[in-house]
Amino acid sequence: MWATNPSWVWLLFYSVFGISLAASAFSLIIRRRIGISVVHIVILVTGFTVFFLNAMGRSEGMTELHYFWKSLREGALWAIYVLISGLFSIYWWYGFVISYRDKG
């Protein structure tokens, strides 16, 4: 039987994905930070897709996140891309929060 992450990990994972996607769409709808929001949506979708497609290739008994960290330590390009997409998302959220905080 394949190992998988606990339910709370998936809840957190999908919540972050959904909220990030919704916030980027919101930025597009109100026409603020358009360019970076489009890039954020593309990177979110491709990053999550790359993660899941590659996680299917893990060995039995290894969870998706363990496989990701193992691949990252080995220097796998897909894992580096997923890491960069996560870091870009943090950068996008920082800019999103700052832009609304400064507006008052």
Protein Blocks (a to p, Z undefined) as FASTA:
>chain_A
ZZdddfklmmmmmmmmmmmmmmmmmmmmnopaklmmmmmmmmmmmmmmmmmmmmmmpceh
iafklmmmmmmmnopaklmmmmmmmmmmmmmmmmmmmmmmmnZZ
